[in-house]
């Protein structure tokens, strides 16, 4: 996919109005599955108050699109080539914090991946239906839209760089 020019990005931002003159929530979909990107696009573009700003097959492509398109919210898969979604989230929240909804087979309530993503700054998560079936995903459509709406209103903070481990306390002489 060719890089979006600044002019195209600006035009896309200014033309993304929702019904009633409100500006639509602009979403960047990051998922390595072309089928999932298409299904998520249908779900998001099917809502009157949101619009897909772009799609990326991996975090490296997403990094360039974030700069060019300036989306309001990201949807992020976990398992992807070149860099996994959790590592991308860690880097994103240190450099350019923004609302992120994790959408993955690995993001189920209470899973280690989900807890780590939320700790790093993800606003919410939606488990992908097993098998990525069209029907199962369509049943999750309103949940996905609601979580994107909620993420759009969320305040996100810059993730602090991890502090180096502190030195162990000096031990007193053991006589």
Secondary structure, 3 states (H helix, E strand, C coil): CCCCCHHHHHHHHHCCECHHHCECEEEEEECCCHHHHHHHHHHHHCCCCEEEEEEECCHHHHHHHHHHHCCCEEEECCCCCCCCHHHHHHHHHHHCCCEEEEEECCCCCCCHHHHHHHHHCCCEEEECCHHHCHHHHHHCHHHHHHHHHHHHCCCCCCCCCCCCCCCCCCCCCCC
